[in-house]
Amino acid sequence: MTIRSYRETDFPAVLDIYAASKLDELIYEDQRFQLLPLDQDLKRLEGFRNSRVFVFEQDGLKTYAALDQSEITALFIHPKRRGTGIGRTLMQHMLERAEGEATLYVAKSNLPAKRLYEQFGFVITSEFMTDYNGIPILANKMVRKA
């Protein structure tokens, strides 16, 4: 299993992974969401561009994760690769590169993701309102001590 640094030629695959995965983090919400593609979502695109991005590729399918100093800003596993350990491997890769205390943000309703993060020592430190594509969402900040 090889994880490498992102290359600009990976961007089309990143867009595909994002499109296939983004709304999955919101499936436990009471509302329906429409995908705002990453290349059209200026807030998330800026976060992507400001992060160190790492890619895992196997059999033509890629997954990726992004880190901005100590904040894990993205961890997207292609739906066809879920349940294979890639998410755990990418998370460990991010934690080894995080500067000090690691943080991430997750929809409060996304219990499966929060359980994964808790297995890595993350704890919920706050709850706040945010939005996706203009629709409000209750979210959690999670922190893992260095």
Secondary structure by P-SEA (a helix, b strand, c coil): cccccccccaaaaaaaaaaaccccccccccbbbbbcccccaaaaaaaaaacbbbbbbccccccbbbbcccccccccccccccccaaaaaaaaaaaaacccbbbbcccccaaaaaaaaaaabbbbcbbbbbbcccbbbbbbbbbbcc
